Amino acid sequence: MTTPSRDQAQAVAWIGVGKMGLPIAGRMVDAGISVAGYDPGQQRMVLAQQLGLQTANSAADAAANHSIIFTSLPDDAALRSLVLGSDGLLNKLPRGTILIETSTVSAEISAEVGVAAEATGVAYLRAPVSGNAAIAHTGALTCFVSGPRDAFDAVQSLLATFTRAQTYLGVAEEARFAKLAVNLMIAVSAGMMAESLALARKGGISWQDILKVLDDSAVASPMVKYKTPPLATRNFESTFSCRQMAKDLDLIIGAGHHVGVPLQLAAQVREIYGSLVAQGDGESDFIATVRHVERLSGLGEPKLG
């Protein structure tokens, strides 16, 4: 593999400037990196221009003449459509290009991309990010990376422009499994938090008091501390939606089936998110599990303040 020079590394392509991709790409621009961006949504392209990205008319145009290409895509289908097949991006990229995929997708589609990338001489890095769109602009995301080690070494400084930690895990799909494992913990934690809050309210504890108890207790994980402030005001505006969590749980359960790990909690929590989507909470924040358990428990809105 040809390692990009320092000068070459200061210009990258970014394909997919959605809620996560745009603020991440914006941080790279702020770091002095020239970013050629593309997204099929025209409004996203307008926002990209406002953040200083050089916009392109297609993914292929964005990738042209760039030795480092990032993608941030919604799902397996979008990744397959972009990079695989006779008209896919991998058939247009020169040997030695580094392709860095930052989305949450299945290990299966990622492995397909890995095989195709190796056949075309492209270094493929799986680099899913952990965090959400609300903090993406702060640089507080983290990422898990797998793929060719020399490619990771070549781009780690670029990854550091939008993540506070970059963990290299191996040469294949390790990063995909790491991201799914983390998201499984988040989903189950949201379910547990919902039941804990409903139980406390049924026991006569006020809403603000039980939130303070959780925030000051042994279970006060970073996620609990992150979610207690919006819960204090009953703010369920999405940082990561119930619909997105349902999609990730499908990936998690599929991965468990593939490698022979029974994921019983994952399956149960997936049904909770399915119910939330069916009840019209698909675009609410994933902590809307709280509302789900309240409904099941016959609890109305708590008294605030």
C-alpha positions as CSV (number, residue, x, y, z in Angstrom):
1,M,0.0,0.0,0.0
2,T,1.2,3.5,-0.8
3,T,1.1,5.7,2.3
4,P,-0.1,9.2,1.6
5,S,2.4,12.0,2.1
6,R,1.7,14.7,4.7
7,D,0.6,17.1,2.0
8,Q,-1.7,14.6,0.4
9,A,-3.3,13.9,3.7
10,Q,-4.5,17.5,4.0
11,A,-7.2,16.9,1.4
12,V,-9.8,14.3,1.8
13,A,-13.2,13.3,0.4
14,W,-16.2,12.9,2.7
15,I,-19.3,11.0,1.3
16,G,-22.4,11.3,3.4
17,V,-22.8,14.6,5.2
18,G,-25.8,13.8,7.3
19,K,-26.4,14.5,11.0
20,M,-23.1,12.7,12.0
21,G,-21.0,13.2,8.8
22,L,-21.5,16.9,8.5
23,P,-20.2,18.0,11.9
24,I,-17.4,15.6,11.7
25,A,-16.3,16.9,8.3
26,G,-16.7,20.4,9.7
27,R,-14.2,19.7,12.4
28,M,-11.7,18.5,9.8
29,V,-12.2,21.8,7.9
30,D,-11.6,23.7,11.1
31,A,-8.4,21.8,11.5
32,G,-7.2,23.1,8.1
33,I,-8.0,20.1,6.0
34,S,-9.6,20.6,2.6
35,V,-12.7,18.4,2.4
36,A,-14.6,17.6,-0.8
37,G,-18.1,16.5,0.3
38,Y,-21.1,14.8,-1.3
39,D,-24.5,13.9,-0.1
40,P,-27.7,13.1,-2.2
41,G,-29.7,15.5,-0.1
42,Q,-29.4,19.0,-1.6
43,Q,-30.1,20.7,1.8
44,R,-27.2,18.8,3.3
45,M,-25.0,20.1,0.5
46,V,-26.1,23.7,1.3
47,L,-25.2,23.1,4.9
48,A,-21.9,21.6,3.9
49,Q,-21.0,24.6,1.9
50,Q,-21.8,26.8,4.9
51,L,-19.3,24.8,7.0
52,G,-16.6,25.3,4.4
53,L,-16.7,22.0,2.5
54,Q,-16.0,21.9,-1.2
55,T,-19.1,20.3,-2.6
56,A,-19.2,17.8,-5.5
57,N,-21.9,16.7,-7.9
58,S,-21.5,13.0,-7.2
59,A,-19.7,10.6,-4.9
60,A,-17.3,9.7,-7.7
61,D,-16.6,13.4,-8.3
62,A,-15.9,13.9,-4.6
63,A,-13.5,11.0,-4.5
64,A,-11.6,11.9,-7.6
65,N,-8.0,12.8,-7.0
66,H,-8.2,12.1,-3.3
67,S,-6.1,9.3,-1.7
68,I,-8.2,9.3,1.5
69,I,-12.0,8.9,1.4
70,F,-14.4,8.8,4.3
71,T,-17.9,7.6,4.2
72,S,-20.8,8.1,6.7
73,L,-23.8,6.2,5.5
74,P,-27.2,5.2,7.0
75,D,-27.2,1.4,6.5
76,D,-25.9,-1.7,4.7
77,A,-27.9,-1.0,1.6
78,A,-26.4,2.5,1.2
79,L,-22.8,1.1,1.7
80,R,-23.4,-1.7,-0.9
81,S,-24.9,0.7,-3.4
82,L,-22.0,3.2,-3.0
83,V,-18.9,0.9,-3.1
84,L,-19.9,-2.5,-4.7
85,G,-21.0,-3.6,-8.1
86,S,-19.8,-2.8,-11.6
87,D,-20.5,0.9,-11.0
88,G,-19.3,1.0,-7.4
89,L,-16.8,3.3,-6.0
90,L,-14.2,0.6,-5.5
91,N,-14.0,0.2,-9.3
92,K,-13.1,3.8,-9.7
93,L,-10.5,4.3,-7.0
94,P,-6.8,3.9,-7.8
95,R,-4.7,1.3,-5.9
96,G,-3.3,2.7,-2.7
97,T,-6.4,4.7,-1.8
98,I,-7.5,4.5,1.8
99,L,-11.3,4.1,2.3
100,I,-12.5,4.8,5.8
101,E,-16.1,3.8,6.6
102,T,-17.4,5.4,9.8
103,S,-21.0,4.1,9.9
104,T,-22.8,1.4,12.0
105,V,-23.3,-1.5,9.5
106,S,-23.2,-5.2,9.7
107,A,-20.0,-7.2,9.9
108,E,-21.3,-9.2,6.8
109,I,-21.6,-6.2,4.4
110,S,-18.3,-4.9,5.9
111,A,-16.6,-8.1,5.1
112,E,-17.9,-8.0,1.5
113,V,-16.4,-4.6,1.1
114,G,-13.2,-5.8,2.6
115,V,-12.9,-8.6,0.0
116,A,-13.6,-6.2,-2.8
117,A,-11.3,-3.6,-1.5
118,E,-8.4,-6.0,-1.2
119,A,-9.0,-7.2,-4.8
120,T,-8.8,-3.6,-6.1
121,G,-5.8,-2.6,-4.0
122,V,-7.7,-0.2,-1.8
123,A,-6.9,-0.1,2.0
124,Y,-10.2,-0.4,3.8
125,L,-10.5,0.8,7.3
126,R,-13.6,0.1,9.4
127,A,-13.9,3.0,11.8
128,P,-17.3,3.3,13.3
129,V,-17.7,6.2,15.7
130,S,-19.2,6.1,19.1
131,G,-21.3,9.0,20.3
132,N,-24.1,11.0,18.8
133,A,-24.8,13.9,16.6
134,A,-25.3,16.2,19.6
135,I,-21.6,16.0,20.5
136,A,-20.1,15.3,17.1
137,H,-19.1,18.9,16.6
138,T,-17.1,18.9,19.9
139,G,-14.6,16.3,19.0
140,A,-15.7,14.1,22.0
141,L,-16.6,11.1,19.8
142,T,-14.5,8.0,19.9
143,C,-13.8,5.4,17.2
144,F,-12.9,1.8,16.9
145,V,-10.7,0.8,13.9
146,S,-9.9,-2.4,12.2
147,G,-8.2,-3.0,8.8
148,P,-4.6,-2.7,7.6
149,R,-2.4,-1.4,10.4
150,D,-0.3,0.8,8.1
151,A,-3.4,2.5,6.8
152,F,-4.5,3.2,10.4
153,D,-1.1,4.7,11.2
154,A,-1.3,6.9,8.1
155,V,-4.7,8.4,9.1
156,Q,-4.7,8.4,12.8
157,S,-4.0,12.1,13.0
158,L,-7.0,12.7,10.7
159,L,-9.2,10.6,13.0
160,A,-8.0,12.6,15.9
161,T,-9.5,15.8,14.5
162,F,-13.0,14.5,15.3
163,T,-12.4,11.8,18.0
164,R,-10.8,12.0,21.4
165,A,-9.7,8.3,21.2
166,Q,-8.9,6.0,18.4
167,T,-8.6,2.3,19.3
168,Y,-7.1,-0.1,16.8
169,L,-8.5,-3.6,17.2
170,G,-7.3,-5.8,14.4
171,V,-7.2,-6.5,10.6
172,A,-10.8,-7.6,9.9
173,E,-14.3,-6.9,11.4
174,E,-13.2,-6.3,15.0
175,A,-14.3,-2.7,14.9
176,R,-17.8,-3.6,13.7
177,F,-18.3,-6.0,16.6
178,A,-16.9,-3.4,19.0
179,K,-19.5,-0.8,17.9
180,L,-22.3,-3.3,18.1
181,A,-21.2,-4.4,21.6
182,V,-21.2,-0.8,22.8
183,N,-24.6,-0.1,21.3
184,L,-26.0,-3.2,22.9
185,M,-24.9,-1.9,26.3
186,I,-26.5,1.4,25.6
187,A,-29.8,-0.1,24.5
188,V,-30.1,-2.4,27.5
189,S,-29.1,0.4,29.8
190,A,-31.9,2.5,28.4
191,G,-34.3,-0.3,29.2
192,M,-33.0,-0.7,32.7
193,M,-33.1,3.0,33.4
194,A,-36.8,3.1,32.3
195,E,-37.8,0.3,34.6
196,S,-35.8,1.8,37.5
197,L,-37.5,5.2,37.2
198,A,-41.0,3.7,36.9
199,L,-40.4,1.5,40.0
200,A,-39.2,4.5,42.0
201,R,-42.2,6.6,41.0
202,K,-44.6,3.8,42.0
203,G,-42.8,3.7,45.3
204,G,-43.6,7.4,45.9
205,I,-40.3,9.0,45.0
206,S,-40.6,12.3,43.1
207,W,-39.2,12.6,39.6
208,Q,-36.4,15.0,40.4
209,D,-35.4,13.0,43.5
210,I,-35.0,9.7,41.7
211,L,-33.0,11.3,39.0
212,K,-30.7,12.8,41.6
213,V,-30.5,9.3,43.3
214,L,-29.4,7.7,40.0
215,D,-27.0,10.6,39.2
216,D,-25.2,10.3,42.6
217,S,-25.2,6.5,42.9
218,A,-22.9,3.6,42.0
219,V,-24.8,3.2,38.7
220,A,-24.1,6.8,37.6
221,S,-22.4,5.8,34.3
222,P,-21.5,8.4,31.7
223,M,-24.7,7.5,29.9
224,V,-26.9,8.0,33.1
225,K,-25.3,11.4,33.7
226,Y,-25.8,12.3,30.1
227,K,-29.5,11.4,30.1
228,T,-30.6,12.7,33.5
229,P,-30.5,16.4,32.5
230,P,-32.9,16.0,29.5
231,L,-35.1,13.6,31.5
232,A,-35.4,16.3,34.3
233,T,-37.3,18.5,31.8
234,R,-38.9,15.5,29.9
235,N,-37.0,16.4,26.8
236,F,-37.1,13.5,24.4
237,E,-35.7,15.3,21.4
238,S,-33.6,12.9,19.5
239,T,-29.9,12.6,19.8
240,F,-30.2,9.0,18.6
241,S,-33.7,7.9,17.7
242,C,-35.7,4.9,18.7
243,R,-35.9,3.9,15.0
244,Q,-32.1,4.0,14.8
245,M,-31.7,2.0,17.9
246,A,-34.1,-0.6,16.5
247,K,-32.0,-0.8,13.4
248,D,-28.8,-1.3,15.4
249,L,-30.4,-4.0,17.5
250,D,-31.3,-5.8,14.4
251,L,-27.7,-5.7,13.4
252,I,-26.6,-6.8,16.9
253,I,-29.0,-9.8,17.0
254,G,-28.0,-10.8,13.5
255,A,-24.3,-10.7,14.6
256,G,-25.1,-12.8,17.6
257,H,-26.8,-15.4,15.4
258,H,-23.9,-15.4,13.0
259,V,-21.3,-16.1,15.6
260,G,-23.4,-18.2,17.9
261,V,-24.0,-15.9,20.9
262,P,-27.5,-15.9,22.5
263,L,-28.5,-12.3,23.0
264,Q,-31.6,-12.7,25.0
265,L,-31.6,-9.2,26.5
266,A,-31.0,-7.7,23.1
267,A,-34.0,-9.5,21.7
268,Q,-36.2,-8.3,24.5
269,V,-35.1,-4.7,24.2
270,R,-35.6,-4.8,20.4
271,E,-39.3,-5.6,21.1
272,I,-39.4,-2.5,23.3
273,Y,-38.1,-0.3,20.5
274,G,-40.4,-2.0,18.1
275,S,-43.3,-1.0,20.3
276,L,-42.0,2.6,20.6
277,V,-41.8,2.9,16.8
278,A,-45.3,1.5,16.4
279,Q,-46.7,4.0,18.9
280,G,-45.3,7.0,17.1
281,D,-42.1,7.4,19.0
282,G,-39.8,6.3,16.2
283,E,-38.1,9.7,15.9
284,S,-38.0,10.3,19.7
285,D,-34.7,9.9,21.5
286,F,-33.8,6.3,22.4
287,I,-34.4,7.1,26.1
288,A,-38.1,7.2,25.3
289,T,-38.0,3.7,26.8
290,V,-38.9,5.7,29.9
291,R,-42.3,6.7,28.4
292,H,-42.9,3.1,27.2
293,V,-42.5,1.6,30.8
294,E,-44.6,4.5,32.2
295,R,-47.4,3.7,29.9
296,L,-47.2,0.0,30.8
297,S,-47.2,0.9,34.5
298,G,-50.2,3.3,34.3
299,L,-48.1,6.3,35.1
300,G,-48.8,9.8,33.7
301,E,-46.4,12.7,33.3
302,P,-44.5,13.3,36.5
303,K,-44.6,16.6,38.3
304,L,-41.5,18.7,37.4
305,G,-39.6,21.1,39.5
